[in-house]
Each structure stands twice: as structure tokens, then as C-alpha cells.
Amino acid sequence: GSIIWEKNFSPRNDVKTFSSSHDYILVYGKNRASWEATGRILLPRTEKQDKLYTNPDNDPRGNWQSVDLSVKTYTKAYDYPIKCPSGRNAYPPKGRAWQTSKERVNELIKDNRIWFGKSGDNQPRIKVFLSEVQQGIVPTTLWKREEVGDTQEAKRELISIFDGKLKFNVTPKPVRLILKILKISTNKDDIVLDFFSGTGTTAHAVLKENYESDGKSKRFICVQLPEKIEEDSEEYEAGYKTIADICKERIRRAAKKIKEESKQQKLTGTKQDLGFKVFRLEKSNYRIWEDYDGKDADELKKQAELFSKPLVDGYDDINIIYEVIVKEGYGLNSRIEKADVSTNMVYRVTDDNSSFFITLDAKINAKTLDRLDLSKDTTLVCIDDSLDDSQKNNISMRCNLKTI
């Protein structure tokens, strides 16, 4: 689909041709046939739409509204009189016909599905019950600013969440716009990826939807280059050196606001996870073997000596652990805890129902291995030199041993 979003309301007088009032949102799916087979995701019905349904005759099936029983396409067989409760014969309007047969209309009358008005003398209309209508709205391709916000609203949101102290020379998207996209395209526990996250509107919208929707636990991944902020700007002087810095702070402030609103409303039930992790792309902590073509024996010897240590100098344990997490196929949202072992610094990494132990100590104490209660289902990652050959053989028989 191609959606038109009304991003501006006021025309810009400084342009010489046309003032742009809209943008396009392009919608793609991996598999259209699968999407259609499983059913599209509908937008929730509004309170205004539901108010159109009432129950003036106290029908036990609940609220309903009446719709025209006639159709434009004329069929002689469907041009017949319907007897009203008042005794009057009602005919379809000139040039039109009833939408179904006389036999079917009689069945609907017996089932109290034809409405003749309170007087029983009105033109017959068919009753449509709220419980039977499609519980959602088919999305359209025209999104007005009143419905999803515009760029002015988006900027006001950003300024407001930073307490009105910064002006922000950026053009973010409104939270309402992203919320509508989420409602159409995502399910309860989906992960939402924004590869150009800017000021963090997507993350803000995911947190807001989880808060406003019962039982939803969507997560977000936001990616943003550390695009520099102009040094003479208020944002830079306030400590935000890059767009990514603004994005991180916005997520923190959005989470804080949700916590405050939750306390004010004294909400109970499942506690919403408002935390997030920040990762920065860096060079590997593993030493990289340089191309040895053309090097003499002395240079190769020096490089080999460097590789007596597999990791770069001055590494941080947590960075190594995350690199191992990625290599082992675990998620970056894995839980990292210190194992209850006093003889070595050992960490336990858990991702859903899988886990492994890792220690980066230079030597592993024999007592550590006993306290970890290793088994064939356990993976232990350690520095290669922390164990001698005999220990490696013994431990390999007890667990899945991997060395760095």
C-alpha cells in the first residue's frame, strides 16, 4: 500500500511553487498470500463508532443499528410489498428493490431482525448487531493530521518531554502516527525495528502502546548513527552531542513519564518493563591475524608472540561477554549474572531457557569447577591458557567446553 499522511496544515509562504502538505508511507509485506490467509490486522473500533449502536426495543442480542433494506440494482423478483406491523404495505423506493427474497424477509421478521420504527409504520430496515459486525476498521490510505498528528505536534511532543528547555531543530514524527502503524502491523509480543530512529519516536510509541494496551509486551530495537549536533546549538550545550544522545534521553524520559502516570492512576497487574540497553558498534576484542603475505620470518614471529594472548590489551570483561553472546547465537537482551563462586569470577548468561558459564580469569581453580556443578548439558567458556591439557580433557568429559 501507499499511504498519504497529512504532515502539515499551514502552507509555507517561503516556497516558490507548491507548499508540501503530505508525505508517503510505503507498506510492504514479506508474503502477501500469507497475510491475506491469516487475516489483516484491523484498527480498533472507536467509541464514536460504537455509539451508533443502541437498543431501543431491548433486544436480548444487545445494541444494534438499522441499515437500508433496499439496493440500487433493480430485480423484479425482489420488488414486492412488505407488510408493516401497522398494516401498511411498504414497497422499495422507485427504481430500487429489496436486497433479498420475500421468504428470507419473512424469516428475518420472525427473528426480530427487521425494524419498522417505534410506530411500526416506518420503511423496513434491517438490524445489524454490534456483536456481529467486524470488530475492527479496515485501514485506509489517507491519514489526516487530526487522526495521527503532524510535524508540528511531533515537535511539541519532543520539546515537552524535555521540559520545554530546548528548541530542537529537527523534524520528528508524531507518536500518534507511529502508534497507528504499530496497531496495523504488529502483534502482542512482536519486536519493532527502526533502522533510522532519529529522536526515538518509535521507542516512545512502543512504550506508550504497551502502557495503554492490556497485556501487550512489544519490544523495540532502535538503530541510529552518532550524527553530530551543531556545536553552537542549545542541544549541544545541554550535553547532547549526537542525535543518538537525544534518542537515549527521550526513551528515559518517556519511561519516567509512564511510571509517574502509572503511580497516579494506581494501576495494578503486570509491571511493564521500561528498561533498555544501549550498544555501540566497536572493533572486536579478539586479536585479528594480519595478512602475512610478504612478511619475513621475524615479523611473523612477532605476530605469533602477540597471539599468545587471544584478546586485545585493556579489554573490559562485559564487552568480551557480549561478543561471546553474539558468537554463541544468544540475544543481546540476555541476562548476565555473577555465579555464586568465590574462587573465580564466573558469569552465567541466560537467554530464555538456554544458558552458559563464562570466566575470563587467567587460571581456573579446581574448586570452581566443582561448585559450578557442570554436566553434559552445560557450556563453559574460558581462556584457553587458563587450563592445562589434562584439565581440558577432564572438563570436556563433564561438560561442553569452549575456549578463547
N, C-alpha and C positions, 0 to 999 in steps of 0.2 A: 504494500500500500504506500501511498504518498500523501501525507497529512499536511495540511496548511495550518500553521499556527500564527495567529494574530499577535505579533510580538510588540507592536507599537500602536498607540492610539492617536497621539498628537503628530501631525505632519511636521517634518523638518523643513524650515524655510531657507536653510543654507544650501540645499541641493538645487541643481540647475535643471534636472529632468524630473524624475519621479522620486517621491519620498517612500522608502521601503517600509511597508507595514507588516510584512509577513516573512516567515521562514518556512522551510520544508523539513519535515521529519520523515525519513525513508525507513520503511519497515520491511525486514527480511526474516524468513524462517528457513531453517535447515531442510525441512521436509514438509511441504505444503499438504501432501496427501495425509501424512500422519497427523498434522494439525487439524485438518478437517474431520478426520476419523474420530479423534478423541474429543472434538468439540472445542470451539474457540472460547477464549476467556472473555466473559462479558463484564461490562461495567456494572457496579451495584446500582440498584434502583434508588431513586431519590425519594425523600419524604414528600415532595411536591407531587410526584407521580402517584404514589400510593394513596394520597388524599383524594384522588379522583374516584376511588372505590369506596362506596358506602353500602349501607344495608337497610334501605327504607322499609322493606317488607319482612325484616327479621328472618331472613333465610338462614337455616341452620348451617349452610355451607360457607357462611361468612360474607365479607364485603365483596361487592361486585359493581360493575358499571355496564350500562347498556350501549350497544352499538347498532348501527343501521342493519336491518334485516334484508334490505334490498341491494341489488347490484346494478351496475350500468349496462352490462351485457343482457340484452333482451332475449328471453326464451319463452315461447308461447305456453309451453307446458308448465312454466313456473309463474305464469300470470293468472292468479286465481284469488278469490276472496278468502280472507281470514276473519273468522267471527270473533269480535271482541267480547269481553265479559258483559259489556253494556248492551249487547245485542246487535251493534252496528257491524256491517261488513267493511273491512279495511282492504284496500287494493294497493299494490305498489305504485309509486309515483309514475306519471306519464313517461313512457319510453324506457322504463326500468322493469325489473322482475324480481321476485323473491329469490334469495340465494340457494334455496333448497326446495325439495318437493313438498307437496301438501301432506303426505304421510309422515315425513320427517318433522314438519312443523307441528303436527298433532302430537307427536311423541315429545317434542320439546315443551309444548304447553302442559302436558301431563306431568312432566318433570319440573314444572315451575321454572323454565328457563326462558320464557317469553314474557316481556314486561309491557303491559298496556297502560302504564301510568297509574297514579293513585286512584284516579277516577274510573279506571278500567275501560276508557273510551279513546285512549291515545293510539297513535300509529304504533303497531307492534315493533318491538326492538328485542334483540337477543341479549341475554345476560352473560357477561364474561366475568368469571370469578377470579379474584386476586390470587387465590391458592392454585389456580390452574394456568395462569399466564407464565411466560418465560421469566424466571427470576433473575433478570439482568437486562442490560441495554446493549444492543449491538453498537459497537463504536462507529462513529462517522469520521470522515476525512477532513472536516472543518472544525478546528478548535478555536473558539473565541476567547478573547482575553478575560471576559467575565467568568469564564469557566475554569481556565487553567493559569491565569495570570499573564503578565507581560514583563518586559525587561525592566520597566520602572519599579514594578512590585519586587522583582528579584533583587534589585539594588537596595531597595528599602529594607528587605529582609536581612541582607548582609550587613548593612550599616547598623541595623537594630541589634543584631546578635553580638556586635562588637560595641554595644552600649552607645552608639552614635558618635564615637570619638574619632572615627576615620571616614574619609570620603570614598575611597576605593574607586580608582579609575579603571574599572573592569566592567564587563557586561555578562554577569552570570545568568543562569536560567532560574525561573521561579520554582520553588519547591512543589507547588500545585501541579506544574507541568510534568515533573518527574514522577510525582505520585500517580498521575493518570497513566503514564507509561507503565509503571510498575503493576498497576491493577490489571492492565490488559495482558501483560507479557509474562508475569511471574506467578508462581505458586507459593504455598505456605513456607517451605524451608529452602527456597532457591538461593543461589549465590548471584549477586548482581555485580557485573564487572563494568567499570567505567575507565576506559583507557586514556581519557583526556579529562581528568577530574576537575581541573581548574580550582575553584574556591571550595569544592566539596559539596555541591548541591545534592548530588546523588546519594552520598553517605547520609546527609541530613534527612533526605526524603525516606531512606530505608529505616532509619531510627524512628522517624515520625510515624511511618505506617505501622511498624511493629508495635509502637506505643498505642496507636489508635485502634488497631485491629486485634481482636481477641485471638490469642494462640499462635500468632504468626512469629516466626523467628528467622526472617531473612537476614542474610549476611552480605557484606559488600567488600569488594576489592577495588581500591582506587589507585590509579597509576598516574603520576604527574612528574614531568621533568622539572628539575630545580631552576625554573625560569626566573631570571633575576628581576627584582623590583627596582624601579628607578631610584637612585640614591638620594635624590632631592625630594622624595615623596614623604608624606606623613607616615605611610605604612612602613617604609624602610626605617625611619627614625624611631618608630614604635617597636622595632625589633624583628619585623618580618622581612627577611632578606630575599625570599623567593615566594612564588605562588604556592609552592608546596607547604611553606610555613603557614600561610594563611589558611590553607585547606586543613591542616592538622589542628590548628587552633579553633577553627569553626566547628569541627567534629566534637572537640572537647566541650565547647560552649553549648552546642546543641544537646549533648548528653546531659550537661549540668542543668539546662532548662527543663528537660524531660523529667529529671529527678525531682526538681522543685515542683513541677506541676503534679507529679505523682504523689508527693507528700501532701500538697494542698487538697487533692481530691481523695486522699487516704485510700488509694487503690490497694486491693488485696489480690492474691493469686500468684501466678508465676512471675518471678522477678525478671525484668528484662535485662539482658546482657548489653551494657552500654560501653564496654571496653573495646579497644582496638590496638593493633600492633603496627609499628612503622618499620619498614625495611628499606634500606638504601643499597643500591647495586654497587658492589665493590669488587676488587680483584680477589682471586682465590687466595685462601690462606695456605694452600698446598704449594710447595715449590714446583715451578714449571721447568722441565728439562728443555734447555735451549737447543736449537738445531746445531748439531756437531759437525756438519759438513765443512770441510776446510780447516778445522781446528787441529792444532798439533797435539801431541801426547800430553804436554804439560797443562794445556788449557783443559783437556778432557779430565785430567787427574784432579785439577782444582774443582771442576764442576762436580765430579764424583764425590769429592770430600764434602762439598756443600750438601749433597744429598744423603749424607749420613744422618741428617735431620730432615724429616719429610715435610716439616711445617716451617713457615717463614718466622723470622725473629719477631718478638714482641707481639705475638698473637694474643687475642682475648679468647678465653675458653668458650664463651657463649657464641662467638662468631664461628668457631670450629664446629660446635654442636649443631648450629643451624645449617652449616654446609653439609654435615653428615646426614642431617634430617632430609635434606633435598636429595642427596645421593641414595638414601635408603627408600625413597619414594613416600616419605611421610609428609603430612601437610605442615605448612608454616604456622598453622594455628595449634600445633601440638603442644601439650603441656610438658613443661620441663621442671622437674623437682629433684632436690638433693636426696639421694638414697640414705637410709639410716645406717651408714657405715663410717666408723671413726678412723679406720686405718688407712683409707684413701678417700680422695674427693671423687665420688661417683654420682652421676646424674641418671635419672630414669626419665626417658622420653616416652610419652603416651599419646597415641593418635587413635581415637575411637577405642577399639578393642585390642589394638596392637601396641607393643612397647619394646624398648630395648634399653640396655645399660651402656653408658659410655664413661670412660675415665681417661684423662689426658696426663695423668701423673707419670713421671719418668720411670718409676718402679711400682709394681703391684705387690702388695703384701699378701702372703698366703691366706691370712685370716679374712681378708676382703672377699676372696672367692668363696669361702665357706659361708660368710654372712649374707652373701647375695642369693644363696640357695639356687644355684644355677641348675638348669635342666635342658633337655634336648629342644624344648620349645623356647628357650631363652637365647637372645642375641647379646653378645658383649663386644663392644668396640673399644679398642685401646691402641696406644702407640706400639709399634712393632718391637722396639727395643726395650719395652717395659717388661717383657717376658723372655726367658731363655728358651731354647728349642725344646727342652724337656717339659717345661711348663706349658708351652704351646700345645704339645702333643696331648698332655694330660687334660688340659682345659677343653681342647677340641672334642674330646670324647664325652665331655659333660654338657657342652652347650655349642651353639653356633658362634664360633669365634671369628671376628673380623678385625684386621689390624690396619693401622695407618702407617 
